[in-house]
């Protein structure tokens, strides 16, 4: 499952590089808008361009089928209602993306997912060599120099 925010730029080569790592949770470093910071936090380990981190935002994030199934395994299922754009469906949807305070820190939905996956035994990785573009009033670049 690829999360790619609409305001993100990622080359085909960058995506191929992320996929080639064959990791269950794999992201890319993204420069945050208006700040001199990035969407990754808590460096745990590094091996070349591959870094294990505590959390990464979903601006560019890949989850394996195994990781997605693991998230669904303990998520609350629900049936889409007529409020859901008038669609009646015979399948379950799952409440996977939470948010809230964990150990005194508010976690947005992307960091919440990283926390949940790490608690399930998954490592969260980023490839620091993948260049990204975060478009806004200006283009915020990450050029592989974290």
C-alpha positions in Angstrom: 0.0 0.0 0.0 1.6 3.3 -1.1 0.7 6.5 0.7 1.7 9.5 -1.5 0.4 12.9 -0.6 -1.0 15.0 -3.4 1.6 17.7 -2.8 4.5 15.3 -3.0 7.0 14.7 -5.8 8.6 11.3 -6.1 10.4 10.0 -9.1 9.8 6.5 -10.5 13.4 5.7 -9.7 12.8 6.8 -6.1 9.7 4.5 -5.8 11.6 1.6 -7.3 14.4 2.2 -4.8 11.9 2.1 -1.9 10.3 -1.0 -3.2 13.7 -2.7 -3.8 14.4 -2.8 0.0 11.5 -5.3 0.4 10.7 -4.0 3.9 7.3 -4.1 5.6 7.3 -0.4 6.5 9.4 1.8 4.2 9.2 5.6 3.9 11.0 8.5 2.4 12.4 11.6 4.1 10.3 14.7 3.3 11.1 18.4 4.1 8.3 19.9 6.1 6.7 23.1 4.8 7.8 26.3 6.4 10.2 24.5 8.8 13.8 23.5 8.6 12.9 20.0 9.6 11.8 16.6 8.2 9.0 14.1 8.7 11.3 11.5 10.4 12.0 11.2 14.1 14.1 9.0 16.3 17.0 7.5 14.5 17.5 3.9 15.8 20.0 2.3 13.4 21.6 3.0 10.1 23.1 0.8 7.4 24.2 2.8 4.3 21.2 4.7 3.0 18.8 2.7 5.0 17.8 4.1 8.4 15.6 2.6 11.1 13.5 5.3 12.7 10.9 5.6 15.4 8.4 7.3 13.1 8.0 8.7 9.6 5.1 10.6 8.1 2.8 9.1 5.5 3.7 11.7 2.8 5.6 8.9 1.1 5.1 5.6 2.9 4.9 2.0 1.7 3.3 -0.8 3.8 3.5 -4.4 2.9 0.4 -6.6 2.7 1.7 -8.3 5.9 1.8 -5.0 7.7 -1.6 -3.9 6.5 -3.1 -7.3 7.5 -1.5 -7.0 10.9 -3.1 -3.5 11.4 -6.5 -4.9 10.3 -6.2 -7.9 12.6 -7.0 -5.9 15.7 -8.9 -2.9 14.1 -12.5 -2.2 14.7 -14.6 -3.2 11.6 -17.6 -1.3 10.6 -20.1 -1.2 7.7 -20.2 1.9 5.5 -23.4 3.8 6.2 -25.5 5.9 4.0 -23.6 8.9 5.4 -20.5 7.5 3.5 -21.4 9.2 0.2 -24.6 7.2 -0.1 -22.7 4.0 -0.8 -24.2 0.8 0.5 -21.6 -1.9 0.7 -21.4 -5.6 1.7 -17.8 -5.4 3.0 -16.2 -4.2 6.1 -14.1 -1.1 6.5 -11.6 -0.9 9.4 -10.7 1.9 11.8 -7.0 1.6 11.5 -5.7 5.2 11.7 -6.0 6.5 15.2 -4.4 9.5 16.9 -3.9 10.4 20.5 -1.4 10.9 23.3 1.2 8.1 23.7 3.8 8.5 26.5 3.0 12.2 26.8 3.3 13.0 23.1 0.4 13.6 20.8 0.7 11.3 17.8 -1.0 12.3 14.5 -2.4 9.4 12.5 0.8 8.7 10.6 3.0 8.6 13.7 0.2 6.6 15.4 0.5 3.9 12.8 4.3 3.8 13.1 3.9 3.4 16.9 1.3 0.7 16.4 3.5 -1.2 13.9 6.6 -0.9 16.1 4.6 -2.3 19.0 3.6 -5.2 16.7 7.3 -5.9 16.1 7.8 -4.1 12.8 10.8 -1.9 12.1 10.1 1.5 10.4 12.7 2.3 7.7 13.5 5.3 5.5 15.9 5.4 2.5 17.8 8.7 2.9 19.0 8.6 -0.7 15.5 9.0 -2.1 14.9 12.6 -3.2 11.4 14.1 -2.6 9.7 17.4 -3.4 7.1 18.8 -1.1 5.2 21.4 -3.1 3.5 24.5 -1.6 4.0 28.2 -2.0 7.6 27.1 -2.5 9.0 23.7 -3.3 10.6 22.2 -0.2 13.4 19.9 -1.3 15.0 16.9 0.3 18.1 16.0 -1.7 19.5 13.0 0.2 21.5 15.0 2.7 19.9 14.3 6.1 
